[in-house]
Amino acid sequence: MLLPLGDPVSDMQQGPPPAVTDRWETLREDATATAAEYDADGWTVHRVETGEVTPLSGTPFGLDVLVPGDDFERASELVEAASFDTSHVYRAEERGVRFLIIVVEASDDEVAVVVPAYLSASDTEALAERAREEGVMYTHLRPLSDEARVTFSHEDPELFF
């Protein structure tokens, strides 16, 4: 069952720098198509609407993805109901920006969360170093209120770099 996208939050920054807006829109469409494929296969899938993405190389580390409150609530519900065990990351680079479609799966439950994201190529070095040291990468979803997080772990950080 494909869950609908949340309503955009007017205070959220939407996407990467203006120089790559067209590529970002294409990536968002690709993420929607990826979610539709899972849906067609009978999975419960939620494609989040990404606002700002911030790389964190301290504690915690990973990608901090701002999402609308409704999207955060849906992702939280899915995480509570399923055990996510597989990650896929599709990536491309253009004009100094790395574009990512992050898919986390709960294989046994046939549940997937699809997260379009971006990262400045200049921000990848410190994050990649930390992820390689730890042997894991994290994607943190958070609402604008910043009161909670849904965190997905990815056992192969090289998927991102």
Secondary structure, 3 states (H helix, E strand, C coil): CEECCCCCCCCCCCCCCHHHHHHHHHHHHHHHHHHHHHHHCCCEEEECCCCCEEEECCCCCEEEEECCHHHHHHHHHHHHHCCCCEEEEEEEEECCEEEEEEEEEEHHHCEEEEEEEEEEHHHHHHHHHHHHHHCCEEEEEECCCCCCCEEEEECCHHHCC
